Amino acid sequence: MLTSTVCGPVHMKQIKHFFRKTIKPSGKTSFLLQLPPHARILDVGCGNNSSYITKSIRPDCDYTGIDIGDYNQTLPNLADAYIISSAEEFPKKIARLTNCFDAVISSHNIEHCDDRLGVFNAMLSAIKPGGQLYLSFPSAESIKFPKRQGTLNYHDDHTHKYSPPDIEEFERLLHQENFDIIYAIKKYQPKLLWTIGLLVEPLSYLRKKIMLGTWEYYGFESIIVAKKR
């Protein structure tokens, strides 16, 4: 009985990770699963239970989270280190962590930053040679998308700054800073989630609310994965 009690939740987590990886093959879960054992990870913008989610995917990792507030943390904070900064000091605090991490992840944070390029350059400096970056943010075309609860149009979220980030500018900076771009896409539309989004679009439209696959149907998300030489 002890064996089934212990293995049951672990088995369910493995199924959940496999499902996420299958439906979103270039998403954050897939990125985390391919990192080396005991990877040191810096999560820039670690709200929405990101430490709990990341540790559930990679319990072996050494996880550092940094944010400008304790944002929407409803589950246990499993971070090995947890840094809260002011918005003004945010790029400087990241920059102090030079060459410390095997991976930096930043999922829908950069569009909230006052000093977008300062934060981006600080993230790059925090990565060790051979380390990797995972960056996701709203696509440039999201300013044209219909308004939906949960954010489909870029301006649905009043905390979004300026216009959507420029993926081509990020790519230029990555090349300048000695990174190889492994994967970059302006509108991420994986086939299975795109199909689900197509099927639920009438209901999403009627409810004025995003649903499973809505982001992928419209191509709301841009993604960059890069590796430091």
C-alpha positions, 0 to 999 in steps of 0.5 A, a space after each residue: 500500500 505504501 508503494 502505491 501511495 507514493 508512486 501514484 502522485 508521481 505517476 500522475 505528474 509524469 502523465 501531466 508533464 507528458 501531456 503538456 510536452 505533447 500539446 505544446 512541444 516548444 513550451 516551458 515544460 518541454 524546455 525545463 525537461 531537457 535541461 541537465 540534472 540539477 540545473 540552476 534556474 533563474 525565473 524572471 517574473 516568478 508570480 502565478 505559482 511559478 516556483 511550485 510549477 517549476 519544482 513539480 516539473 524539475 524537483 532536482 533543480 536549484 531554483 531562484 525566483 525574482 519579481 517586483 512583488 509577491 504576485 498571485 502565489 496561492 500554492 507553497 513557494 518552493 524556491 531555493 532563493 526568492 528575491 523581491 525587488 522594486 521595479 526601478 532596481 529590477 534590472 540591477 538585481 538581475 545583473 548582479 547574478 552574472 554567469 550564475 545559471 544554467 537556464 533563465 526562464 521568463 514567461 510573460 514578464 518582459 512586457 510588464 517591465 519599465 526597462 525592457 532592454 535593461 532586464 533582457 540584457 541582465 538576463 543574458 548576463 546571468 546565464 553561464 556559457 553553455 546555458 540557455 534562455 527561454 523567453 515568451 511574450 505577446 506577439 506583435 499582432 496581439 494589438 489587433 486581436 479581439 478583446 477577451 477576458 484573460 487577455 487576448 488583445 495586448 491592451 486587455 492587460 493594463 499592466 502591459 507596457 508600451 507596445 508588444 516586445 520586438 522579437 527581431 530586436 531580441 534576436 539581434 541582441 542575442 547574436 551580439 551577446 554570443 548566443 545561438 538561437 535554437 528556436 524563435 517564432 513570432 506566433 506560436 500555433 502548435 497544431 493540436 492546441 490550434 485545432 482545439 482553439 478552432 473548435 472552441 472559438 465560437 464559445 470563446 467568442 460568445 463568452 468573451 473569454 479565452 479558453 484552452 487553445 485560444 492563444 494558439 488559435 490566434 498566435 498570441 505568444 512569441 517564443 525564443 529559446 537560445 543558448 550561450 556559446 
